Amino acid sequence: MKRNLFLAVFVLLLTACVQKNSIKIEITNTSNIDRTESIVEIDRQSFAGLNPDSIIVLNDKGIELPHQILYNGRETPQTLLFPATVPANSKSTYTLKAGIPCACPAKTFGRQVPERKDDFAWENDRVVYRVYGPALADEYPSNGYDLWLKKTNALIINQFYKDDLSGVASYHVDHGEGLDCYKVGHTLGAGAIAPFADNKIWVENHYTTVKVLDCGILRTSFELTYDSVLVKDKVLSEKLIISLDAGSQFNKAEVQYSGDCEKLNLAAGIYLHDKQGIIFDDLEKGIFSYSENAVSDAGVPAGRNYVGLVFTTSVKNIFQDEKHIAGVLDYSCETPLVYYFGGGWSQWGFDSDKDWQKYVEKYAEMLRYPLEINILK
């Protein structure tokens, strides 16, 4: 009898141990849009029984998926990311368990580029962006986002800078993988944000500091600060966190202003280079899309480049002048505000202006109906 009791207790303990080291996750898609390799985020508490250094993620066919542990700039793990595929109006199940993760190629990257005037550049397998640093203070200081057009899944930032600075190949000319032909100057560029007052966008100067929060295979995120944001006779400070996921044309931007910023309005906008560019906006959906001709520094036509904005808070009104189309937003001082910006190219996934517009609309729809995550007991 004692031996049988011992065996029963042993089995129960073994079962509990197995359960602790295997977590089932059910992901539900309530929208009419198929979700393919959409990045989902699991909080640390949900997989507290697992060692974050020894986790594998399996789909319902037992195939291992790439994953990334996020730190968000802290010393301890905060969340876990992996790509989920869930057809429209259906559910998919995934398993987290102890194991040795596979070595998966990175699909995102970002770094400061001190060898090129303190740029901070970041990319994924779809597109490249950058912002300008203190070394550009005497030239074209701006908080605007620059957009590099690429037509390769490869990460190209390091090679493009190396080739350009060594005189091997300019990244302003397409040598087969893409180019930078987007001009920013003292504007918001491809979707940046700035204070709005006296019917004017108060475009800011270069960033003051930058800190990489995460740089991994599925997401790169970083924090920028701007210490001298001029709005009429006031000087504010700004903290901006940007994150870019693998497979996405869009970045998430979380902005927060401090100082004397009561009754402040903000404007997130797009630089209108081409007077023949096509603007589409839908305030009910909270979207802007813009299409224009892309031309290299050598004057060679390079198809069409695209920029878009998606707002998850109400847009107060649309502002347009000779340089910008922007959405004006009410803002509460020292409160984080989130919006999304992105870009694309007619030579890499978008055959027409209409295709880009559909992508922006689809992205907004996915934000309205996020995947629902349920940790199964």
C-alpha positions in Angstrom: 0.0 0.0 0.0 2.8 2.4 0.9 4.6 1.6 -2.3 1.5 2.3 -4.4 0.9 5.6 -2.5 4.5 6.6 -3.2 4.1 5.8 -6.9 0.9 7.8 -7.1 2.5 10.9 -5.5 5.5 10.5 -7.8 3.3 10.4 -10.9 1.4 13.5 -9.7 4.7 15.4 -9.1 6.1 14.3 -12.4 2.9 15.5 -14.2 3.0 18.8 -12.4 6.6 19.3 -13.5 5.7 18.5 -17.1 2.8 20.9 -17.1 5.0 23.6 -15.6 7.5 23.2 -18.4 4.9 23.3 -21.2 2.4 26.1 -21.7 -0.4 26.1 -24.2 -1.4 29.4 -25.9 -4.6 29.9 -27.8 -4.7 32.8 -30.2 -8.0 34.1 -31.6 -8.5 36.2 -34.7 -11.9 37.9 -34.6 -11.4 39.9 -37.8 -12.1 39.0 -41.4 -8.4 39.3 -42.3 -6.1 36.3 -42.4 -3.1 36.9 -40.1 0.1 35.5 -41.4 3.2 35.6 -39.2 1.8 38.4 -37.1 4.1 39.2 -34.2 2.3 38.4 -30.8 3.6 39.3 -27.4 3.4 37.2 -24.2 4.0 38.8 -20.8 6.7 37.3 -18.6 4.2 36.2 -15.9 2.5 33.9 -18.4 5.7 31.8 -18.8 7.1 32.3 -15.3 7.7 28.6 -14.9 10.1 28.5 -17.9 13.7 29.6 -18.1 13.7 32.4 -20.7 17.1 31.3 -21.9 15.8 27.7 -22.7 12.4 28.1 -24.4 11.2 26.8 -27.7 7.9 27.8 -29.4 6.0 25.2 -31.4 2.9 25.6 -33.7 0.1 23.0 -33.7 2.0 20.8 -36.1 5.0 20.7 -33.8 7.2 23.0 -36.0 9.5 25.3 -34.1 9.1 29.0 -34.7 11.5 31.8 -34.1 11.0 33.8 -30.9 12.6 36.7 -29.1 12.8 37.6 -25.4 12.2 41.3 -24.9 13.9 43.4 -22.2 12.5 46.8 -23.1 15.8 48.3 -21.9 15.7 46.6 -18.6 18.0 43.9 -17.0 15.4 41.2 -16.7 13.1 39.6 -19.4 9.7 41.4 -19.9 7.9 39.6 -22.7 8.3 37.0 -25.4 7.5 37.5 -29.1 6.8 35.0 -31.8 5.0 35.0 -35.2 1.5 33.6 -35.2 -0.6 32.6 -38.2 -4.3 32.6 -37.6 -6.9 32.5 -40.4 -9.8 35.0 -40.3 -12.4 34.3 -37.6 -10.6 31.3 -36.2 -8.2 30.1 -33.5 -4.7 28.6 -33.5 -2.8 26.9 -30.7 0.9 27.2 -29.8 3.1 25.6 -27.2 5.9 27.1 -25.1 8.2 24.5 -23.6 11.7 24.0 -22.3 14.3 23.3 -25.0 17.3 24.6 -26.9 16.0 27.2 -29.4 17.1 27.1 -33.0 19.5 29.6 -34.4 17.2 31.9 -36.5 18.4 34.7 -38.8 17.6 38.2 -37.6 14.9 40.1 -39.5 15.4 43.4 -37.6 18.3 45.6 -36.7 19.2 49.1 -35.6 22.2 51.1 -34.4 23.6 54.6 -34.0 26.0 55.4 -36.9 28.7 57.8 -35.4 30.8 57.4 -38.5 28.0 59.1 -40.5 27.0 62.2 -38.4 25.3 60.4 -35.6 22.5 58.9 -37.7 20.3 56.3 -36.0 19.2 53.8 -38.6 16.9 50.8 -38.2 15.4 48.2 -40.5 13.5 45.0 -40.9 13.1 42.6 -43.9 10.9 45.1 -45.7 12.2 48.7 -45.3 14.8 51.0 -43.7 14.4 54.2 -41.7 16.7 56.7 -40.0 16.7 59.8 -37.9 19.4 62.5 -37.6 21.7 63.2 -34.7 23.7 66.1 -33.2 26.4 66.0 -35.8 23.9 67.4 -38.3 23.2 70.4 -36.1 24.8 72.9 -38.5 23.2 71.4 -41.7 19.6 70.2 -41.8 18.6 69.6 -38.1 15.3 67.8 -38.1 13.3 65.2 -36.2 11.9 64.0 -39.5 12.0 60.3 -40.4 14.1 59.3 -43.5 13.0 56.4 -45.6 15.3 54.0 -47.5 13.7 51.9 -50.2 14.9 48.3 -50.3 14.0 45.2 -52.4 15.7 42.4 -50.5 14.9 40.6 -47.3 18.5 41.0 -46.2 19.6 43.5 -43.6 21.5 46.2 -45.5 22.2 49.1 -43.2 25.8 48.2 -42.3 26.8 47.3 -45.9 25.2 50.4 -47.3 27.0 52.7 -44.9 30.3 50.9 -45.4 30.1 51.1 -49.2 29.0 54.7 -49.2 31.6 56.0 -46.7 34.4 54.1 -48.4 33.4 55.4 -51.9 32.6 51.9 -53.2 28.9 52.6 -53.9 26.6 55.4 -53.0 23.4 54.4 -51.3 21.7 57.3 -53.1 21.8 55.1 -56.3 20.1 51.7 -56.7 22.8 49.0 -57.2 20.3 46.2 -57.0 19.1 46.1 -53.4 17.6 49.6 -53.0 18.5 53.2 -52.3 17.9 56.3 -50.3 16.2 58.9 -52.5 13.9 60.3 -49.9 14.6 63.9 -49.0 13.8 65.2 -45.5 15.4 68.6 -44.8 13.7 70.5 -42.0 10.4 68.6 -42.3 8.6 65.7 -40.7 9.7 63.4 -43.5 8.0 60.0 -43.5 5.6 60.4 -40.6 7.3 62.2 -37.7 5.4 64.2 -35.1 5.8 67.7 -33.6 3.9 70.3 -31.7 1.2 72.3 -33.6 0.4 75.9 -32.7 -0.6 79.1 -34.5 -1.6 77.0 -37.5 2.0 75.9 -37.9 3.9 72.6 -37.4 6.9 73.3 -35.1 9.4 70.9 -36.7 12.0 70.0 -34.2 15.8 69.6 -34.4 18.0 66.5 -34.1 17.7 64.1 -31.3 19.7 64.6 -28.1 20.2 61.1 -26.9 19.4 57.6 -28.2 19.2 54.3 -26.3 18.6 50.9 -27.9 16.0 49.0 -25.9 16.0 45.7 -27.9 17.7 44.6 -31.1 16.7 41.1 -32.0 15.4 38.7 -34.7 11.8 39.9 -34.5 11.8 43.4 -33.1 14.1 46.4 -32.8 13.1 49.2 -30.4 14.9 52.3 -29.2 14.3 55.5 -27.2 15.1 59.0 -28.4 15.1 62.2 -26.4 14.7 65.8 -27.7 15.7 68.3 -25.0 15.0 71.6 -26.8 11.6 71.5 -28.5 10.6 75.0 -29.4 6.9 75.9 -29.5 6.4 79.7 -29.9 8.0 81.1 -26.7 8.2 77.7 -24.9 10.8 75.0 -24.7 9.6 71.5 -24.1 11.3 68.1 -23.9 10.2 64.9 -25.6 10.7 61.2 -25.2 10.0 59.0 -28.2 10.0 55.2 -28.3 9.9 53.5 -31.7 9.6 49.8 -32.4 9.7 47.9 -35.7 8.6 44.3 -36.1 9.7 41.7 -38.7 7.5 41.6 -41.8 5.8 45.0 -41.1 6.0 48.2 -43.2 4.9 50.2 -40.1 6.6 51.3 -36.9 4.9 51.9 -33.6 5.7 55.3 -32.1 5.0 56.3 -28.5 5.6 60.0 -27.8 5.5 61.9 -24.5 6.2 65.7 -24.0 7.1 67.4 -20.7 7.3 71.0 -19.6 4.8 73.8 -20.1 2.6 71.7 -22.5 -0.9 72.3 -21.3 -3.5 72.5 -24.1 -0.8 71.3 -26.6 -1.7 70.0 -30.0 0.5 67.6 -32.0 0.8 67.0 -35.7 2.0 63.8 -37.3 2.6 64.3 -40.9 4.1 63.5 -44.3 6.5 65.6 -46.4 4.9 66.4 -49.8 7.9 66.3 -52.2 5.9 65.9 -55.4 3.1 68.3 -56.1 1.7 65.5 -58.3 1.7 63.0 -55.4 -1.6 61.3 -54.5 -3.0 61.8 -51.0 -5.7 59.5 -49.6 -7.1 60.1 -46.1 -10.0 58.6 -44.1 -10.5 60.2 -40.7 -13.1 57.6 -39.7 -10.5 54.9 -40.1 -7.7 57.2 -38.9 -5.4 56.7 -41.9 -3.3 58.7 -44.3 -1.5 57.4 -47.4 0.7 59.2 -49.8 2.2 58.1 -53.2 4.8 60.0 -55.2 7.5 59.5 -57.8 10.9 58.2 -56.5 14.0 59.6 -58.3 17.6 58.8 -57.5 20.3 61.5 -56.9 21.4 60.8 -60.5 18.0 61.7 -61.8 17.1 58.1 -62.6 13.4 57.3 -62.1 13.0 54.7 -59.3 9.3 53.9 -59.4 7.0 55.1 -56.7 7.6 55.5 -53.0 4.9 55.3 -50.4 4.3 56.7 -46.9 1.4 56.1 -44.5 0.1 57.1 -41.1 -2.4 55.2 -38.9 -3.9 56.8 -35.8 -5.5 54.9 -32.9 -6.8 58.1 -31.3 -9.2 60.6 -32.8 -7.8 63.1 -35.4 -8.9 66.6 -34.6 -8.5 67.9 -38.1 -6.3 67.6 -41.2 -3.7 70.3 -41.8 -2.0 70.9 -45.1 0.5 73.5 -46.3 3.1 73.7 -49.0 5.2 71.0 -47.3 3.0 68.7 -45.3 -0.2 66.8 -44.9 -0.8 66.1 -41.2 -3.2 64.8 -38.7 -3.7 67.2 -35.8 -4.2 65.6 -32.4 -5.2 66.8 -28.9 -2.5 66.0 -26.4 -2.5 65.7 -22.6 0.9 66.8 -21.1 3.2 64.0 -19.9 0.9 61.3 -21.2 2.1 58.7 -23.8 0.5 59.0 -27.2 0.7 56.2 -29.7 0.5 56.3 -33.5 2.0 54.3 -36.4 4.0 55.4 -39.4 5.6 53.5 -42.3 6.6 53.4 -45.9 7.1 51.2 -49.0 8.2 51.0 -52.6 6.6 50.0 -55.9 9.6 47.7 -56.6 9.2 45.7 -53.4 5.7 44.3 -52.8 3.4 47.1 -54.0 2.7 47.1 -57.7 0.5 50.2 -57.6 -0.6 53.2 -55.5 -3.9 51.3 -54.9 -2.0 48.4 -53.4 -0.3 50.7 -50.9 -3.6 52.2 -49.9 -5.1 48.8 -49.4 -2.1 47.8 -47.2 -2.6 50.9 -45.0 -6.3 50.2 -44.7 -5.6 46.6 -43.8 -3.0 47.6 -41.2 -5.5 49.9 -39.5 -8.1 47.1 -39.5 -5.6 44.8 -37.8 -5.0 47.4 -35.1 -8.7 47.7 -34.5 -9.0 43.9 -34.1 -5.8 42.7 -32.5 -5.2 39.0 -32.0 -6.5 37.8 -28.6 -4.2 35.8 -26.5 -5.4 33.2 -24.0 -3.1 31.1 -21.8 -4.7 27.7 -21.5 -4.8 26.2 -18.0 
